[in-house]
Amino acid sequence: MRERTRALIDLLLRSEALTFGDFVAKSGRPTPYFVNAGKVGTGGQLAELGRLYASAIDEAFGDGVDVLFGPAYKGIPLAVSAGIALAQHHGRDVGVCFDRKEVKDHGEGGTLIGHRPADGERIVIVEDVTTAGTSVRNTVPMLRAVADVEVVGLVVGVDRRERGTRDEVSALDELAAAFGLRTVALATVDDIVDHVRDLTGQSIVTDADLARLAAYRERYGVR
């Protein structure tokens, strides 16, 4: 397992952004684990998260990205912290923008905050987790309606490796094919299982949690 992957999982566990129990995912499926980047709540934690995302973005796209876009709400701190880390640690000063859930009808108006995408710019979307890809399916058309941009990539913290509309293809791979994106995940659910399996004595995850995770992967996951 890559050190970046291990560091992300440890950060998610420390901040309680990765938890085990009984939850319902955005897809409506009951799930035995949940990833919520909104729980990464201190300046130090956000700085570390931004560095991890920036490392993955720099490695995957190099100078082939002009703008980071963070879908509201949880994508906002991801885009901001990753943009800062790209400038500070990789010498890449890219645009950063995010959207509102509601259109503002006063002041500057509109739905976008931060950098205004321009024709020809290459955009990478940053998310915390991908289950069914609903957020991205809404985001890509919205960005393309703002300007003649190229949405080149999607970077997620955790790929749940769940099936899309076809049993043999993951939701993340379906997004890549549907929109011509390069998709990058810092960690997968399989990485999480491998890492936390060694932590059963630390009251973080139990044998029962691992068994439920395995059953969930068998039911909804891609092979």
N, C-alpha and C positions, 0 to 999 in steps of 0.2 A: 504494500500500500504506500502511495506517495505521502511524503511528509505534509504537503499542503492539504491533502484529504484528511489525514489524521488530525491536523491542527484545526480544521473546520469542525469536525465532529466533536472534538474536545471543547471548542468554544461554544457550540450549540448546547452541549450538555451543561457546561458551567453556567450559562445564562438561562437555562431552562427553556431554550428555544426548541429543543428536541426533547419530547416527553413521551412516555409510554402509558397506555391506559385505554379508555374507550372514548373515541372521538368520531366525528363525522367530517369527511373531507368535502371540499368544494364540489366535487363530483356527486356528492350525496351518498357515497359508500361509507359504511362504518369501517373504521380503521383502528388498529391497535397502537399506532404511533402517529405523532403529529409534529410538523415542523412549522414554526412561526417565528420568522426573523424579527417580528415586532417586539419580541422579548429581549433582543440584544439591546440593552438599555443604558450602557455607560459609554462615556467618551472613549475609554481605553478599548472596550469591546468593539465599538464601531470602527475604531482605527484599525484594529486587528482584522476585522471582517473585510474592511475596504482593501487592506493589503493583500488578503487572500484572493479576493475577486480580481484586483488589478493584476496580480501575478498570472492568473489564468487568462485574462483578457490580453495582456501583453504577449503571452506565449502563443495564443491561438491566432491573434489578429495583427500583432506588430503595429506598424504604422498604417494599417488598412482600416482604421476606424476614426471617425471624426466626431461622433456624438454618442454619449451613453444616455439611454432613456430608461427611466424607472417608472413602471406603471403604479399609479396610486392604489393603495397607500404604502404597502410594504416595500415596493420597489424604490420608493423615494430615498430613504437613507442608504440603500444599496448603491444607487447611482451616484449620490453625492460623495459617499465615503470612498467608493472605487475611483471616482474622478479625481479626488484629492490625492489618493495614493498613486495614481498613474502619473500625476504631475510631480509629486515629491520623490518617488522611488524609481520611476522609469523615464522621466524626462518627456512625458507626453501630455501636453495641455489640451485636452479635448473638451468639446462642449458637453454640458450636462443639462438635461431637462426632464420634466415629469408632467403629469397631467392632473387636473382636478376631476373629482367625481361629478361635480356640478358645474355647468357653464356659468361664468361670472358675467353679469350684464352691466357692471359699472367699472370705473377705473379703466385699466388696460383691457378688460374683457377677455373673452376667449377661454380655452381650456388648458393651454400649455403655460408652464412656468419655467423660467431659466432661458437657456439658449433656444433661439428660434431656428428650427431646421431649415436649411436652404437647399435649393436645387443642387443635385450632385453629391450631397453629403452621404457618408456611409454611417449607418446607425447600428449599434449593438444594444439590444434590450437586456436588462438585468432583472432577474426574478429570484425569489427565495427557493421556490419548489415548483415542480411541474407534475400535475396529476393527469388532467384531461386536456390542458392547453387552452382553456377557455379564454383566459386573460390575453394571451398572445394573439389568438384569433380575432379578438376585438381591437388589439393595439396596432397590428400591422396595417390594416386598412385606414385607421385614423391617421397614422404617421404619413402614409402615402398620399392622403388627401391634403395634408398641410403644404407639401412641396414635392418636387420630383426627386425624392430621396431613394437610396438603396438600403433596405434593411438587410444587413449582411449576416447578423448573428444573434443568437440567444444564449446567454450565460445564466445558468441556474446553480444555486447552492447544492440542492439535492434533487436528483432524478429518482422518482419513486419506481421507475421501471415497470409501470403499469401498461396494460394493453390499451391501444387506441381503439379505433373502430374495427380493426382486423386483429385476430388473435395473435398472429405471429409478429406484429409490428408494435413497438412502444409508441405511446403518445408523443414523446419527444422526437422520435424518428419520423412520425407522421407530420409533425410541424415542419421539420427540416425539408421534407419532400413537398409539402403543400406550398411553402412560401420561399423556397430556395435559400434557406438559412443554413449557416453552420451552427450547430448546437454543441454547447460545452457544459458539462456538469462537473462541479468540483468534487462531488461525492455521489454515490448511488446508495440505494437502500441496502444493497449487498455489502457495500463498504461499511455501512453502519452496523449491520449484523456481525460482520467479521470483527469489528473493533470492540463493540460492546460485549461480545461473547466473553472477552477476557475481564470484564468489569462486574461480573455477577456477584462478587463478594463485597462490592462497594455500595450496595443498596440503590443502584442506579437502574438496573434492569434485572429481572428475575428469570428463572428457567421457564416459568409460565409465559412471561412476555415474549421470550424467544420462540416458544412453541406457537404462540398466536401469530407472531410475525411470519413464521414459516408457513402456517396455514393460509394467511392472507396472501403471501407471495404465490402460493400454489393456485389460489383461486383467481387472482387478478393480474399476476405478473406475467411478463414475457419470459420465455425460456432463455 
